[in-house]
Amino acid sequence: MSENKVHEVIKRLSNAFRKRFNDYNGMYLFGASVDGKIHEDEDIEIVALFASEDKAKREAIWPMVGKIETELEVSIDLYPYTEEKFKNDEVLYDEVINEGVFYNPLGIEEKRK
């Protein structure tokens, strides 16, 4: 599996979220795949940020994730959060902020302020 698969996941998720949710603010890639490569027995770990997050949104997100997992033959571990809930999950927040890579809603890597 190639490095391009991780970036394809980011691109497809960003496109799907942007089209469906007008409050999608981008995502962080973290964990083993932060190097852009697929690692055997490791999920692609992503925090997706939204202005609001609730049960209905999660129910809409999971089929999108499942479709991409099936099409690209990958496993995605997605955490949908608002900025506030993300910051309140101190352990995950620290790991992601210190080691993760942020992608804007267009799926382009950028530095976070």
MDAnalysis code that builds the backbone (N, CA, C; Angstrom):
import MDAnalysis as mda
import numpy as np

u = mda.Universe.empty(339, n_residues=113, atom_resindex=np.repeat(np.arange(113), 3), trajectory=True)
u.add_TopologyAttr("name", ["N", "CA", "C"] * 113)
u.add_TopologyAttr("resid", np.arange(1, 114))
u.add_TopologyAttr("resname", ["MET", "SER", "GLU", "ASN", "LYS", "VAL", "HIS", "GLU", "VAL", "ILE", "LYS", "ARG", "LEU", "SER", "ASN", "ALA", "PHE", "ARG", "LYS", "ARG", "PHE", "ASN", "ASP", "TYR", "ASN", "GLY", "MET", "TYR", "LEU", "PHE", "GLY", "ALA", "SER", "VAL", "ASP", "GLY", "LYS", "ILE", "HIS", "GLU", "ASP", "GLU", "ASP", "ILE", "GLU", "ILE", "VAL", "ALA", "LEU", "PHE", "ALA", "SER", "GLU", "ASP", "LYS", "ALA", "LYS", "ARG", "GLU", "ALA", "ILE", "TRP", "PRO", "MET", "VAL", "GLY", "LYS", "ILE", "GLU", "THR", "GLU", "LEU", "GLU", "VAL", "SER", "ILE", "ASP", "LEU", "TYR", "PRO", "TYR", "THR", "GLU", "GLU", "LYS", "PHE", "LYS", "ASN", "ASP", "GLU", "VAL", "LEU", "TYR", "ASP", "GLU", "VAL", "ILE", "ASN", "GLU", "GLY", "VAL", "PHE", "TYR", "ASN", "PRO", "LEU", "GLY", "ILE", "GLU", "GLU", "LYS", "ARG", "LYS"])
u.atoms.positions = np.array([
    [0.848, -1.182, 0.000],
    [0.000, 0.000, 0.000],
    [0.881, 1.228, 0.000],
    [0.467, 2.184, -0.732],
    [1.359, 3.314, -0.947],
    [1.022, 4.520, -0.090],
    [1.960, 5.430, -0.070],
    [1.806, 6.699, 0.621],
    [0.597, 7.460, 0.081],
    [0.320, 7.305, -1.200],
    [-0.795, 8.018, -1.818],
    [-2.138, 7.610, -1.229],
    [-2.249, 6.410, -0.668],
    [-3.520, 5.962, -0.109],
    [-3.940, 6.809, 1.087],
    [-3.000, 7.170, 1.934],
    [-3.325, 8.011, 3.089],
    [-3.823, 9.366, 2.598],
    [-3.145, 9.932, 1.635],
    [-3.569, 11.231, 1.108],
    [-4.895, 11.130, 0.362],
    [-5.147, 10.003, -0.265],
    [-6.438, 9.784, -0.935],
    [-7.568, 9.710, 0.094],
    [-7.312, 9.075, 1.228],
    [-8.296, 9.022, 2.307],
    [-8.625, 10.438, 2.771],
    [-7.605, 11.235, 3.004],
    [-7.807, 12.610, 3.463],
    [-8.602, 13.403, 2.429],
    [-8.229, 13.261, 1.171],
    [-8.916, 13.986, 0.099],
    [-10.387, 13.584, 0.018],
    [-10.646, 12.284, 0.033],
    [-12.033, 11.807, -0.093],
    [-12.883, 12.176, 1.113],
    [-12.324, 12.015, 2.321],
    [-13.079, 12.398, 3.510],
    [-13.366, 13.895, 3.501],
    [-12.357, 14.694, 3.178],
    [-12.547, 16.152, 3.140],
    [-13.626, 16.528, 2.135],
    [-13.591, 15.941, 0.958],
    [-14.608, 16.237, -0.062],
    [-16.000, 15.840, 0.413],
    [-16.119, 14.648, 0.982],
    [-17.422, 14.164, 1.444],
    [-17.961, 15.035, 2.576],
    [-17.103, 15.366, 3.542],
    [-17.548, 16.180, 4.675],
    [-17.898, 17.599, 4.230],
    [-17.099, 18.158, 3.354],
    [-17.332, 19.525, 2.877],
    [-18.668, 19.623, 2.121],
    [-18.967, 18.600, 1.318],
    [-20.209, 18.599, 0.550],
    [-21.439, 18.410, 1.441],
    [-21.309, 17.618, 2.494],
    [-22.457, 17.268, 3.335],
    [-22.670, 18.223, 4.502],
    [-21.564, 18.762, 5.045],
    [-21.656, 19.576, 6.264],
    [-21.037, 20.950, 6.023],
    [-21.820, 21.995, 6.205],
    [-21.273, 23.340, 5.988],
    [-20.437, 23.822, 7.168],
    [-20.340, 23.021, 8.224],
    [-19.551, 23.418, 9.390],
    [-18.279, 22.578, 9.556],
    [-17.862, 21.897, 8.496],
    [-16.637, 21.092, 8.545],
    [-15.431, 22.033, 8.501],
    [-14.536, 21.881, 9.484],
    [-13.406, 22.813, 9.640],
    [-12.038, 22.216, 9.355],
    [-11.987, 20.959, 8.921],
    [-10.697, 20.343, 8.626],
    [-10.464, 19.126, 9.501],
    [-9.277, 18.529, 9.342],
    [-8.970, 17.304, 10.083],
    [-7.485, 17.223, 10.409],
    [-7.222, 16.451, 11.433],
    [-5.853, 16.104, 11.811],
    [-5.616, 14.639, 11.508],
    [-4.507, 14.356, 10.876],
    [-4.006, 13.001, 10.722],
    [-2.991, 12.804, 11.843],
    [-3.101, 11.686, 12.565],
    [-2.142, 11.426, 13.637],
    [-1.901, 9.928, 13.728],
    [-1.041, 9.531, 14.629],
    [-0.732, 8.116, 14.804],
    [0.306, 7.640, 13.803],
    [0.322, 6.340, 13.567],
    [1.351, 5.727, 12.729],
    [1.354, 6.255, 11.299],
    [0.200, 6.610, 10.766],
    [0.112, 7.049, 9.362],
    [0.481, 8.511, 9.144],
    [0.902, 9.195, 10.195],
    [1.268, 10.608, 10.044],
    [2.441, 10.773, 9.071],
    [3.183, 9.697, 8.855],
    [4.279, 9.746, 7.886],
    [3.776, 9.595, 6.449],
    [2.449, 9.468, 6.297],
    [1.870, 9.369, 4.963],
    [1.810, 7.955, 4.419],
    [2.210, 6.982, 5.222],
    [2.257, 5.599, 4.752],
    [1.246, 4.736, 5.500],
    [0.791, 3.709, 4.817],
    [-0.072, 2.708, 5.432],
    [0.828, 1.722, 6.178],
    [0.485, 1.436, 7.428],
    [1.246, 0.480, 8.230],
    [0.347, -0.712, 8.524],
    [0.856, -1.903, 8.274],
    [0.088, -3.119, 8.500],
    [-0.401, -3.159, 9.944],
    [-1.646, -3.552, 10.122],
    [-2.287, -3.659, 11.437],
    [-2.459, -2.320, 12.148],
    [-2.389, -1.230, 11.432],
    [-2.605, 0.101, 12.016],
    [-3.722, 0.801, 11.248],
    [-4.632, 1.445, 11.979],
    [-5.678, 2.251, 11.355],
    [-5.118, 3.609, 10.967],
    [-5.780, 4.245, 10.020],
    [-5.486, 5.645, 9.709],
    [-6.298, 6.449, 10.717],
    [-5.607, 7.130, 11.610],
    [-6.274, 7.838, 12.705],
    [-6.467, 9.303, 12.344],
    [-7.730, 9.752, 12.477],
    [-8.102, 11.102, 12.062],
    [-9.048, 11.719, 13.078],
    [-8.809, 12.987, 13.396],
    [-9.757, 13.812, 14.139],
    [-10.361, 14.776, 13.133],
    [-11.686, 14.724, 12.962],
    [-12.388, 15.649, 12.071],
    [-13.074, 16.702, 12.932],
    [-12.902, 17.964, 12.560],
    [-13.431, 19.077, 13.352],
    [-14.643, 19.714, 12.682],
    [-15.681, 19.907, 13.487],
    [-16.930, 20.510, 13.041],
    [-17.341, 21.594, 14.038],
    [-18.150, 22.545, 13.591],
    [-18.661, 23.573, 14.499],
    [-19.636, 22.962, 15.499],
    [-20.377, 21.938, 15.066],
    [-21.269, 21.216, 15.967],
    [-21.102, 19.723, 15.706],
    [-21.406, 18.941, 16.728],
    [-21.270, 17.489, 16.600],
    [-22.365, 16.863, 17.441],
    [-23.127, 15.940, 16.825],
    [-24.212, 15.286, 17.538],
    [-24.463, 13.905, 16.942],
    [-25.447, 13.218, 17.485],
    [-25.749, 11.852, 17.051],
    [-26.104, 11.797, 15.565],
    [-26.902, 12.733, 15.091],
    [-27.306, 12.738, 13.679],
    [-26.097, 12.902, 12.763],
    [-25.176, 13.747, 13.153],
    [-23.975, 13.943, 12.333],
    [-23.127, 12.680, 12.323],
    [-22.953, 12.067, 13.483],
    [-22.173, 10.822, 13.545],
    [-22.827, 9.743, 12.687],
    [-24.149, 9.650, 12.725],
    [-24.852, 8.654, 11.905],
    [-24.674, 8.922, 10.413],
    [-24.510, 10.173, 10.024],
    [-24.267, 10.509, 8.620],
    [-22.807, 10.272, 8.232],
    [-21.906, 10.419, 9.180],
    [-20.469, 10.275, 8.917],
    [-20.071, 8.822, 8.666],
    [-20.567, 7.894, 9.483],
    [-20.058, 6.519, 9.431],
    [-20.248, 5.846, 8.080],
    [-21.375, 6.025, 7.374],
    [-21.453, 5.426, 6.031],
    [-20.422, 5.997, 5.056],
    [-20.101, 7.282, 5.199],
    [-19.073, 7.900, 4.343],
    [-17.721, 7.247, 4.604],
    [-17.399, 7.081, 5.876],
    [-16.131, 6.459, 6.257],
    [-16.092, 5.017, 5.750],
    [-17.179, 4.278, 5.955],
    [-17.240, 2.882, 5.517],
    [-17.058, 2.730, 4.019],
    [-17.653, 3.628, 3.261],
    [-17.522, 3.577, 1.798],
    [-16.066, 3.763, 1.379],
    [-15.389, 4.724, 1.990],
    [-13.992, 4.995, 1.654],
    [-13.106, 3.831, 2.102],
    [-13.382, 3.276, 3.277],
    [-12.615, 2.118, 3.740],
    [-12.732, 0.961, 2.743],
    [-13.940, 0.716, 2.272],
    [-14.173, -0.384, 1.334],
    [-13.496, -0.117, -0.005],
    [-13.661, 1.080, -0.528],
    [-13.096, 1.408, -1.838],
    [-11.572, 1.373, -1.842],
    [-10.951, 1.844, -0.761],
    [-9.489, 1.937, -0.715],
    [-8.838, 0.784, 0.057],
    [-9.654, -0.097, 0.629],
    [-9.160, -1.231, 1.415],
    [-8.233, -0.778, 2.540],
    [-8.761, 0.133, 3.364],
    [-8.033, 0.649, 4.519],
    [-8.957, 0.609, 5.728],
    [-8.391, 0.830, 6.906],
    [-9.171, 0.974, 8.135],
    [-8.962, 2.387, 8.657],
    [-10.062, 3.068, 8.909],
    [-10.014, 4.453, 9.373],
    [-10.590, 4.509, 10.781],
    [-9.865, 5.125, 11.678],
    [-10.327, 5.367, 13.038],
    [-10.592, 6.866, 13.127],
    [-11.863, 7.265, 13.013],
    [-12.229, 8.678, 12.928],
    [-12.856, 9.158, 14.227],
    [-12.415, 10.317, 14.681],
    [-12.959, 10.962, 15.868],
    [-13.602, 12.281, 15.444],
    [-14.933, 12.364, 15.370],
    [-15.573, 13.644, 15.048],
    [-15.704, 14.488, 16.320],
    [-15.248, 15.704, 16.255],
    [-15.241, 16.587, 17.420],
    [-15.593, 18.014, 17.023],
    [-16.062, 18.775, 18.010],
    [-16.037, 20.230, 17.921],
    [-14.674, 20.642, 18.480],
    [-14.248, 21.858, 18.189],
    [-12.968, 22.344, 18.740],
    [-12.971, 22.248, 20.268],
    [-14.078, 22.638, 20.897],
    [-14.155, 22.645, 22.355],
    [-14.050, 21.237, 22.933],
    [-14.820, 20.288, 22.380],
    [-14.759, 18.907, 22.879],
    [-13.387, 18.289, 22.626],
    [-12.789, 18.638, 21.499],
    [-11.451, 18.144, 21.182],
    [-10.446, 18.628, 22.225],
    [-10.479, 19.904, 22.548],
    [-9.550, 20.454, 23.542],
    [-9.780, 19.863, 24.922],
    [-11.017, 19.482, 25.217],
    [-11.331, 18.899, 26.522],
    [-10.880, 17.445, 26.642],
    [-10.610, 16.775, 25.539],
    [-10.077, 15.411, 25.561],
    [-8.553, 15.537, 25.617],
    [-8.039, 15.841, 26.812],
    [-6.645, 16.263, 26.980],
    [-5.619, 15.273, 26.435],
    [-5.814, 13.996, 26.675],
    [-4.830, 13.005, 26.238],
    [-4.769, 12.970, 24.710],
    [-5.918, 12.845, 24.069],
    [-5.953, 12.813, 22.608],
    [-5.484, 14.150, 22.043],
    [-5.950, 15.249, 22.612],
    [-5.583, 16.581, 22.119],
    [-4.072, 16.777, 22.130],
    [-3.435, 16.444, 23.239],
    [-1.980, 16.615, 23.338],
    [-1.251, 15.786, 22.291],
    [-1.664, 14.528, 22.113],
    [-1.021, 13.666, 21.117],
    [-1.190, 14.243, 19.713],
    [-2.405, 14.633, 19.383],
    [-2.691, 15.111, 18.033],
    [-1.991, 16.439, 17.759],
    [-2.046, 17.361, 18.688],
    [-1.422, 18.674, 18.485],
    [0.092, 18.545, 18.387],
    [0.687, 17.672, 19.191],
    [2.140, 17.522, 19.195],
    [2.679, 16.719, 18.024],
    [1.897, 15.745, 17.526],
    [2.422, 14.835, 16.509],
    [1.628, 14.838, 15.211],
    [0.427, 15.400, 15.229],
    [-0.454, 15.324, 14.070],
    [-0.181, 16.376, 13.006],
    [-0.822, 16.169, 11.862],
    [-0.720, 17.085, 10.723],
    [-2.136, 17.561, 10.412],
    [-2.316, 18.876, 10.290],
    [-3.639, 19.441, 10.025],
    [-3.862, 19.612, 8.521],
    [-5.074, 19.259, 8.094],
    [-5.509, 19.453, 6.707],
    [-6.753, 20.326, 6.723],
    [-6.751, 21.379, 5.927],
    [-7.894, 22.286, 5.874],
    [-9.088, 21.590, 5.210],
    [-10.255, 22.232, 5.141],
    [-11.428, 21.577, 4.560],
    [-11.261, 21.139, 3.103],
    [-10.290, 21.667, 2.401],
    [-10.013, 21.241, 1.035],
    [-9.079, 20.036, 0.973],
    [-8.605, 19.596, 2.145],
    [-7.699, 18.444, 2.205],
    [-6.251, 18.819, 1.947],
    [-5.921, 20.103, 2.144],
    [-4.559, 20.591, 1.925],
    [-3.877, 20.774, 3.271],
    [-2.678, 20.231, 3.390],
    [-1.919, 20.350, 4.639],
    [-1.583, 21.805, 4.898],
    [-1.762, 22.219, 6.155],
    [-1.370, 23.577, 6.519],
    [-1.045, 23.637, 8.002],
    [-0.361, 24.691, 8.362],
    [-0.006, 24.906, 9.770],
    [-1.214, 25.490, 10.491],
    [-1.449, 25.034, 11.684],
    [-2.541, 25.538, 12.510],
    [-2.016, 26.613, 13.435],
    [-2.781, 27.624, 13.645],
    [-2.380, 28.715, 14.551],
    [-2.700, 28.366, 15.970],
])
